[in-house]
Amino acid sequence: GARKPSAVVPAPPVDVNAPFFAEQLTAFEIWLGWASSKPRDKLVVRCPPGAVGGTPLPFLHGRCDGAAGMMGSGGGGRTAQYELDPPRELPIVLQVLLSQAHRVRALVLLRRFLDLGPSAVNLALSVGIFPYVLKLLQSPVDEYKHVLIGIWAQVVGFDSSCQEDVVRDRALPHFIRHLRWGLPSSSSSHSQSGPSSTASASAASLEDASEQRTMAAFILSVICWNYPLGQSECINEKCHATCASLLQSLESPDEDERREAERSMTPQFRTWLIICLGNLAKDNAAAQAELYRTGLHFRLLARLDDDASVSVRLASCYGLGSLIGSPPVRSETMATMTPPMPSMLHHQMMQPQQLQQGQPQHGIMQPQLRGGSAPQALAP
């Protein structure tokens, strides 16, 4: 007779808490320790051509025999001396993100991997990191939000087109709240920061909290950069009001309060906060009007007038230039309108063109973004 088909035994569900995944994380951590010992400005992690979106981006190509060139920190045009094979554990690390037990450790290791440079970010995007980190932003759990901010800073710095996904998924409030990470709540604050902003950072050092705020300001500045919808959504989410409240704390008549604000808001954070405002207002008449209504021109003038940091004063020049600048295409009505401008602005203003070259660590006024697009297949 005919042979009866054997019963199909369903495969057991994958247990992400199994020792296998912990072992894979340990192996990945060992690989990271080895890779981190190499100079980052001479390091490239290969991206398999067969991977989704795995073709290296143009700026990763070098001049010698197609070797990948470096455009990381000060390494523009230099050929990589260390080309590493991609870690085999990386796709498994993404799966481990589904596990509540291992998620924080996996995110910490993932951020360390992205810190290796643009080639590492490109590889992570090619294997599908984007929908994971976008979804995790919506999680109510605050335990790993500070790690996510570091990951997002690397992603948007590599591929600014991610701004569309951030706005579409209404993830902006997470970054805006993070501008107050580790700062005490204020009853006069216009921000939407919840209790998580201080509770989650209570154990963090002052330096780490400042870095968190700076990365959030950088991410928001990229989201606003040349993206009108991002500018509009930042206005709707009161990003400018949060920035105004933070900057106004530096003008407190109480000397002790002012010193505490200056200690909490480092020059680097103040610089990127003002860059964010400049990008928010640039070539957008509606955003400019809203910033004037909030009194941000006075906040920027105060930073330009008496801030001890050169980079903050330069950022203020860029912010004021963006605030009084007109959009490229104007109606006749708009062409006859002149926004209110204090008289002191005439002799204190610098040309914003001076602010368009340089590196972020030297206080540039616009983020220098590396080109490239996230693979379409990664769209959530």
C-alpha positions, 0 to 999 in steps of 0.5 A: 500500500501507499506509504502514509506520510509521517506526522509533521512535528512543529518546530519548537519556538526559538527561546531567546533566553537560551544559553546560545544567545548569551554565548553569541553576545559574549563572542561578539563582545570579544570581537569588539574588543579586538576590533576596538584595538585598531585605529578607528581612522584606519579601520573598515568593516567589510560589507558583504555584497550579497547583503541587503543594501550591502554595496558600500556607499561611495565615500567608503571607496578609497583611491588605491585598487578600490580599497575603502577610504576613510572619511571618519575623524580627520581621515578623509581620503586615507586608505584603510590599513585594517579591513575586517571581515564582518562579525558573524554574530551581528545578525544574531545580535539583532534577534537578541533585541527581541529578548527582554532579558538580553536587550540592554546588553545587546544594545550596548554592544551594538552601540560599541560596534557602530562607534567603529565608524561609517563602515560599521554603521553601513553594515548594521543598516544592511543587515536590518538594524533600522526597524529594530531601533525605530520600534524600540523608541516607542517602548515605555521602558526607559532602561535602555533609552540612553543607549538608543540615543547613542545608536541613533546619533550614529545612524542619522549622522551616517544617513540623514534620510532617516529623518523621514522615518523618525517624523512618520513614526512620531518619534520626535518627542523621545529626542526632545524629552532627552534634551533635559536628560539628567536635569532637574524638572522645572515648573516653568519649563515648556518642555514635554519631559516626563519623570523618566528624564530624571529618574532614568539618569539619576545614576548617570554621571554629569559627563554622561548626562551632558553627552546624552543631551548633546547627542539628542540636540545633534539628532534633532538638528539633523532631522530639521536640516533641509527638511520642511516637514521635520521643521514643522513637526519640531515646532508642533512638538514644542522643540523650540520652547524646550530650547528656549527654556534651557537657554534662558536658564543661562540668564538667571539673575541668581549667580548660583543658579546661572553657574549651575546651569553653565555647569550642566549645559556644557559648551558642546551641548549649548553649541548643538542646541543653537545649531538645532534652532538654526536648522529649525528656522532656516528658510522656513518663514513659519518657523522663523515667526514662531521662534520670534514669538517665543523670544529666541532671538533674545536668547541667541543674542545673549549667547552671542554677547557674553558666552565664554565659548567661541563655538557657542558664539559662532553657533549663535551667529549661525542661528541668528542668520537663519532666523533673519534669513528669507526663504529662497522663493518669496512672495511679494508680500513676504519680500516687503516684510522685515522681521523685528531686529534689535539694533545691536544685531547690525554690528554683532552679526557675522556672515553665516557662510563662515559657519558652513565648513569644518567638523562638529567637534570644532564647533561647526554650525551645521552637521556634516552628514555622510551621504547614503540612503538606508536600504528601502527593504529596511523600512518598517 
